[in-house]
Structure formats: structure tokens, C-alpha cells
Amino acid sequence: MSAGSFEPDRPYRLSSSVALRPEPFGALVYDFTTRKLSFLKTRLLVDVVRELENQPDARSALESAGVPRAEHPRYLEALAGLASAGTIVSAQRH
């Protein structure tokens, strides 16, 4: 998998350099390496990101977090953006 690519059938996790701070709208995302501040704009997206480490792949994280199936494409697009930004990273499963 090339850097920055996103494959929804693979495992992901929150980057170790990133912290989430819950907010009423979703969460603030701070990357301690790049010092970049960004936002997760819904609580459901926060739930998905937090669930990534507990699931075998990104699609399973959507299911586990309760994302309606009709919204999966939109959430996968959001996860692809988070992967591109380095907020989430590929996780190796053993």
C-alpha cells in the first residue's frame, strides 16, 4: 500500500502522534508532529475513528459504530481524507 492511499478492507488506527479532544460538534484533532489542528465534524465520525483499532478493517468500523449503510460512501471518503492527512494510519494485524 502506498503512502496516503486508503483501502477500506484493511485495518487502520489513529496515528500515535494524534490526540482527539471531544467537543459537542465532534472532536478537535491535534497532530503533535505536524502541529496541525483539524476537526472531526460529527460525533459519529469520532466513533468510527475510535472504533478503527478494534475492528479488522475500516468497513467493519463503520458497521460497529452504527453508520447507516447509505452513509458508508461518505464516511469512507472522510476516512480516506484522514488517511491522506496522516490522522489515521494502516495497522498491522497479527
C-alpha positions in Angstrom: 0.0 0.0 0.0 1.5 3.3 -1.0 1.7 6.2 1.4 -1.5 8.2 1.5 -3.7 5.5 -0.2 -6.8 4.3 1.6 -8.1 0.8 1.3 -11.3 0.2 3.3 -10.8 -3.5 3.6 -7.6 -3.1 5.6 -7.1 -2.3 9.3 -6.4 1.3 10.5 -5.8 3.1 13.7 -5.5 6.6 15.0 -1.9 7.8 14.5 0.2 7.7 17.7 1.1 11.4 17.1 -2.6 12.4 17.1 -4.9 13.3 20.0 -8.6 13.7 19.9 -10.5 16.1 22.2 -14.2 15.5 22.3 -16.4 18.6 21.5 -20.2 18.9 21.2 -19.8 19.0 17.3 -17.4 16.0 17.1 -13.7 16.5 18.1 -10.6 18.6 17.7 -7.8 16.7 16.2 -4.2 17.7 17.0 -1.2 16.2 15.5 1.8 16.7 17.8 4.3 16.0 15.0 3.0 18.5 12.4 1.3 20.8 14.9 -1.8 20.7 12.7 -5.2 21.3 14.2 -8.2 19.9 12.4 -11.8 18.8 13.2 -14.0 15.8 13.1 -17.3 17.4 12.3 -19.7 14.7 13.7 -19.8 12.6 16.8 -20.5 9.5 14.6 -17.2 10.1 12.7 -15.4 10.3 16.1 -17.0 7.0 17.0 -15.8 5.5 13.7 -12.2 6.7 14.2 -12.1 5.4 17.8 -13.6 2.0 16.6 -10.9 1.5 13.9 -8.4 -0.1 16.3 -11.0 -2.6 17.5 -12.0 -3.8 14.0 -10.3 -5.9 11.3 -10.9 -3.2 8.6 -12.4 0.2 8.1 -15.7 -1.1 6.8 -16.2 -3.1 10.0 -15.6 0.1 12.0 -18.5 1.8 10.1 -20.8 -1.1 11.0 -19.7 -1.3 14.6 -20.1 2.5 15.1 -23.6 2.3 13.7 -23.1 4.3 10.5 -26.2 3.8 8.3 -25.3 1.7 5.2 -26.5 4.6 2.9 -23.9 6.8 4.5 -20.9 4.4 4.1 -19.6 6.0 0.9 -19.5 9.4 2.6 -17.8 8.1 5.7 -15.3 6.1 3.6 -14.4 9.3 1.8 -13.9 11.1 5.1 -11.6 8.2 6.3 -9.7 8.4 3.1 -9.1 12.1 3.8 -8.0 11.3 7.3 -5.6 8.7 6.0 -4.2 11.2 3.4 -3.6 13.7 6.2 -1.9 11.1 8.4 -4.6 11.3 11.1 -5.3 7.6 10.7 -2.6 5.1 9.7 -2.5 1.5 8.5 -2.5 -1.0 11.3 -0.8 -4.4 11.1 -2.9 -7.3 12.4 -1.1 -10.3 13.7 
